[in-house]
Amino acid sequence: MNISKPQQRTLHALAQGARIELLRDDQGRIIAADCITREGWRLTDCTLSVFKALKKRRFIASSGGGPYRITREGAVNLRAQLDNRVSPRGW
């Protein structure tokens, strides 16, 4: 599957324990998506368009109103790197 570099970077951060938090306006519409790494840094590659593309492909999901995290489908479609914490077979 073709995944852009910003999407790939975001998925790698999510595989290492990051989360995507959404910012909403007064009407509840999503105006921004912030990817917060496990160290507390903000990933600049994660934009609203990247978030929408990952959600559309079901690579990320939210559970119980919490932040968005990587799904099993997202982990399977990651390109292998040595520093990833989540392996698709280890679920």
PEKA-V627534 format. One line per field, one symbol per residue. phi: phi as a letter, one per 40 degrees, with the letter a starting at -180 (. if undefined). A space follows every 50 residues. Layout:
# PEKA-V627534
phi = ???
This chain:
# PEKA-V627534
phi = .cbccccccccccccchcabbbbbcccgccbabbcbcccgccccccbccc dccccccgcbabbggcccbcccccccccccaccccbbcccc
